[in-house]
Amino acid sequence: MRFVLEPVVCQQKINIKNPKPGTLNPKLYFYSMDAAKIQLSAEESTLVQNADWLLTKNNIIEKVVLLFSELTPSMQQLLHDAKQPLPVAVADISPKISKGEKYEGLPWVMLDFPRVFGKEDTWAIRTMFWWGHFFSITLHLKGKYKQQYQAVLMDNMPLLKQHECYICIADDEWRHHFMEDYYTPLDQLDEAVIATMLSRNDFCKLSAKIPLHQWDLVCGKILLHFQVLLQALGH
């Protein structure tokens, strides 16, 4: 692929007869650009000169990764102690931690465990940190796994309501925010409406969120919700 860059004459006003030292020669050519798009605001100018805030952000992300890695042995123990074993295809897969910078423009970290993500069938519990928003933990079932667990989930809706869980009401299974068009609190719905929502799509997602100001409590809360989701599945 070839890129063609068209030069334009610099529009800066310069005294050609008596140019000041260091001023640009008006005959110099510059590549065309939209000056408004690249000009920094006062806040941006301050931030671009300060490395500390970005290094602090990187440290926070690494602490989240460490937090998730230290949660996994406890999650594995909860699975080991479950009253009913998980499907073999689910139980045999190791935890996975991933991270990125731009979910809705913001950094994120995810722990997937257990995790089976197939084109037709999904069985996963996803724990997520989303910068500026929350920690969340989500049960994601699809295909044969959704069919397998749908009845027992309905039986255990009181448990999920008690722990302030949400149900996905949208058709897109790969979003993670808690806006009203995507998640609804279970305790605001009656059983008939919940049954309809569980039956509508080939997937279901049940989630809980933890505010970031509860950082010091987040490990215990994530493990509690992890256990609640397993119990809601009959495990």
C-alpha positions as CSV (number, residue, x, y, z in Angstrom):
1,M,0.0,0.0,0.0
2,R,1.3,3.5,-1.0
3,F,0.6,6.6,1.0
4,V,0.6,9.9,-0.9
5,L,1.4,12.9,1.4
6,E,0.6,16.2,-0.2
7,P,2.6,19.1,1.2
8,V,1.1,22.5,1.9
9,V,2.8,25.8,2.4
10,C,3.1,26.8,6.1
11,Q,0.6,29.6,6.9
12,Q,2.7,31.0,9.8
13,K,3.2,34.8,9.4
14,I,6.9,35.6,9.3
15,N,8.8,38.8,8.5
16,I,10.6,37.6,5.4
17,K,12.9,40.6,5.3
18,N,14.0,40.4,8.9
19,P,13.2,36.9,10.1
20,K,13.8,36.3,13.8
21,P,16.3,33.7,14.8
22,G,14.7,30.3,14.9
23,T,11.6,31.2,12.8
24,L,10.5,29.0,10.0
25,N,11.3,29.7,6.4
26,P,8.0,30.4,4.7
27,K,9.1,28.3,1.8
28,L,9.3,25.2,4.0
29,Y,6.7,22.6,3.2
30,F,4.7,20.7,5.9
31,Y,2.4,17.8,5.6
32,S,-1.3,18.6,5.8
33,M,-2.9,18.2,9.3
34,D,-6.0,19.4,11.2
35,A,-4.5,21.7,13.8
36,A,-7.7,21.6,15.9
37,K,-7.5,17.8,16.3
38,I,-3.9,17.8,17.6
39,Q,-3.9,20.9,19.8
40,L,-3.8,20.0,23.5
41,S,-6.2,21.4,26.0
42,A,-4.8,22.9,29.2
43,E,-5.6,19.7,31.1
44,E,-4.0,17.5,28.4
45,S,-0.9,19.7,28.3
46,T,-0.5,19.2,32.0
47,L,-0.9,15.5,31.8
48,V,1.4,14.9,28.9
49,Q,4.2,16.5,30.9
50,N,3.6,14.3,34.0
51,A,4.6,10.7,33.9
52,D,3.6,9.9,37.4
53,W,-0.1,9.5,36.8
54,L,0.4,7.0,34.0
55,L,2.9,5.0,36.1
56,T,0.4,5.0,39.0
57,K,-2.3,3.7,36.6
58,N,0.1,0.9,35.5
59,N,0.8,0.0,39.1
60,I,-3.0,-0.2,39.8
61,I,-3.5,-2.5,36.8
62,E,-0.7,-4.8,38.0
63,K,-2.3,-4.9,41.5
64,V,-5.6,-6.0,39.9
65,V,-3.8,-8.7,38.0
66,L,-2.1,-9.8,41.2
67,L,-5.4,-9.7,43.0
68,F,-7.1,-12.0,40.4
69,S,-4.2,-14.4,40.4
70,E,-4.4,-14.7,44.2
71,L,-8.2,-15.3,44.0
72,T,-7.8,-18.3,41.7
73,P,-6.6,-20.9,44.3
74,S,-9.7,-20.1,46.4
75,M,-11.9,-20.4,43.4
76,Q,-10.4,-23.7,42.6
77,Q,-10.9,-24.9,46.1
78,L,-14.6,-23.9,46.0
79,L,-15.0,-25.9,42.8
80,H,-13.3,-28.9,44.5
81,D,-15.6,-28.6,47.5
82,A,-18.8,-28.2,45.4
83,K,-21.5,-30.7,46.2
84,Q,-21.9,-31.6,42.6
85,P,-18.9,-31.7,40.2
86,L,-18.9,-29.5,37.1
87,P,-19.0,-30.9,33.6
88,V,-15.7,-32.4,32.8
89,A,-15.1,-30.1,29.8
90,V,-15.5,-27.2,32.2
91,A,-13.5,-28.4,35.2
92,D,-10.4,-29.3,33.2
93,I,-9.6,-25.8,31.9
94,S,-7.2,-23.6,33.8
95,P,-7.9,-19.9,34.8
96,K,-7.0,-17.1,32.3
97,I,-6.3,-13.5,33.1
98,S,-6.3,-10.9,30.3
99,K,-6.2,-7.2,30.2
100,G,-6.6,-4.3,27.8
101,E,-6.9,-0.6,27.5
102,K,-10.0,0.3,25.6
103,Y,-13.2,-1.2,26.7
104,E,-15.4,1.8,26.1
105,G,-12.1,3.7,26.1
106,L,-11.0,2.6,29.5
107,P,-8.5,0.0,30.9
108,W,-9.9,-3.4,32.0
109,V,-8.7,-6.7,33.5
110,M,-10.6,-10.0,33.3
111,L,-10.3,-13.4,35.0
112,D,-12.1,-16.2,33.3
113,F,-12.6,-19.3,35.5
114,P,-14.2,-21.6,34.8
115,R,-14.1,-20.9,31.1
116,V,-15.5,-22.7,28.1
117,F,-16.2,-20.3,25.3
118,G,-17.5,-22.1,22.2
119,K,-19.4,-21.0,19.2
120,E,-22.4,-22.9,20.3
121,D,-21.8,-23.6,24.0
122,T,-20.5,-21.5,26.8
123,W,-19.9,-22.1,30.5
124,A,-17.9,-19.4,32.2
125,I,-17.6,-17.2,35.2
126,R,-16.0,-13.9,34.3
127,T,-14.6,-11.6,37.0
128,M,-13.9,-8.1,35.6
129,F,-12.2,-4.9,36.7
130,W,-13.3,-1.8,34.7
131,W,-11.4,1.4,35.3
132,G,-13.6,4.1,36.8
133,H,-16.6,1.8,37.1
134,F,-16.6,-1.4,39.1
135,F,-15.6,-5.0,39.7
136,S,-18.1,-7.5,38.4
137,I,-18.6,-11.2,38.4
138,T,-20.8,-12.8,35.7
139,L,-22.1,-16.3,35.1
140,H,-22.3,-16.8,31.3
141,L,-24.2,-19.9,30.0
142,K,-25.0,-20.7,26.4
143,G,-26.3,-23.5,24.3
144,K,-26.4,-26.9,26.0
145,Y,-25.1,-25.5,29.3
146,K,-27.9,-23.0,29.4
147,Q,-30.5,-25.7,28.7
148,Q,-28.9,-27.9,31.4
149,Y,-29.1,-25.3,34.1
150,Q,-32.1,-23.2,33.3
151,A,-34.5,-25.0,35.6
152,V,-32.2,-25.1,38.6
153,L,-31.4,-21.4,38.1
154,M,-35.2,-20.6,38.3
155,D,-35.4,-22.7,41.5
156,N,-32.6,-20.6,43.0
157,M,-33.7,-17.1,42.0
158,P,-34.4,-16.2,45.6
159,L,-30.7,-16.8,46.4
160,L,-29.6,-14.6,43.5
161,K,-32.0,-11.9,44.4
162,Q,-30.8,-11.9,48.0
163,H,-27.3,-11.2,46.7
164,E,-28.3,-8.3,44.4
165,C,-27.6,-10.1,41.1
166,Y,-28.6,-8.7,37.7
167,I,-29.9,-10.5,34.6
168,C,-28.9,-9.6,31.1
169,I,-31.9,-8.4,29.0
170,A,-30.1,-7.6,25.8
171,D,-29.4,-9.7,22.7
172,D,-25.6,-9.0,22.7
173,E,-23.8,-11.4,25.0
174,W,-20.4,-9.6,24.8
175,R,-21.0,-6.4,26.6
176,H,-20.1,-5.7,30.2
177,H,-21.7,-2.5,31.4
178,F,-24.7,-2.3,33.8
179,M,-26.7,0.3,31.9
180,E,-30.5,-0.1,32.0
181,D,-30.6,-1.4,28.4
182,Y,-28.4,-4.3,29.2
183,Y,-28.9,-5.5,32.8
184,T,-31.9,-5.4,35.2
185,P,-31.8,-6.2,38.9
186,L,-33.4,-9.5,39.6
187,D,-35.2,-8.2,42.7
188,Q,-37.2,-5.9,40.5
189,L,-38.7,-8.7,38.4
190,D,-41.2,-11.4,39.2
191,E,-40.6,-15.1,38.4
192,A,-42.6,-15.2,35.2
193,V,-40.7,-12.3,33.7
194,I,-37.4,-13.9,34.7
195,A,-38.4,-17.2,33.1
196,T,-39.3,-15.4,29.9
197,M,-35.9,-13.6,29.9
198,L,-34.0,-16.8,30.4
199,S,-35.9,-18.5,27.6
200,R,-35.7,-15.7,25.1
201,N,-32.0,-16.1,23.9
202,D,-29.7,-19.0,23.5
203,F,-27.5,-17.5,26.3
204,C,-28.0,-16.1,29.7
205,K,-25.9,-13.9,31.9
206,L,-26.3,-13.3,35.6
207,S,-24.0,-10.7,37.2
208,A,-23.2,-8.9,40.4
209,K,-21.1,-5.7,40.7
210,I,-18.8,-4.3,43.5
211,P,-18.1,-0.6,43.6
212,L,-14.4,0.4,43.4
213,H,-14.6,2.3,46.7
214,Q,-14.9,-1.2,48.3
215,W,-11.5,-2.2,47.1
216,D,-10.3,-3.5,50.5
217,L,-13.4,-5.8,50.6
218,V,-13.4,-6.9,47.0
219,C,-11.6,-10.3,47.5
220,G,-14.1,-11.5,50.0
221,K,-17.1,-10.2,48.0
222,I,-15.9,-11.8,44.7
223,L,-15.5,-15.1,46.4
224,L,-18.9,-14.8,48.0
225,H,-20.5,-14.1,44.7
226,F,-18.5,-16.9,43.1
227,Q,-19.9,-19.3,45.7
228,V,-23.4,-17.9,45.3
229,L,-23.3,-18.5,41.5
230,L,-22.1,-22.1,42.0
231,Q,-24.9,-22.7,44.5
232,A,-27.5,-21.3,42.1
233,L,-26.3,-23.8,39.6
234,G,-26.7,-26.7,42.1
235,H,-23.0,-27.1,42.6
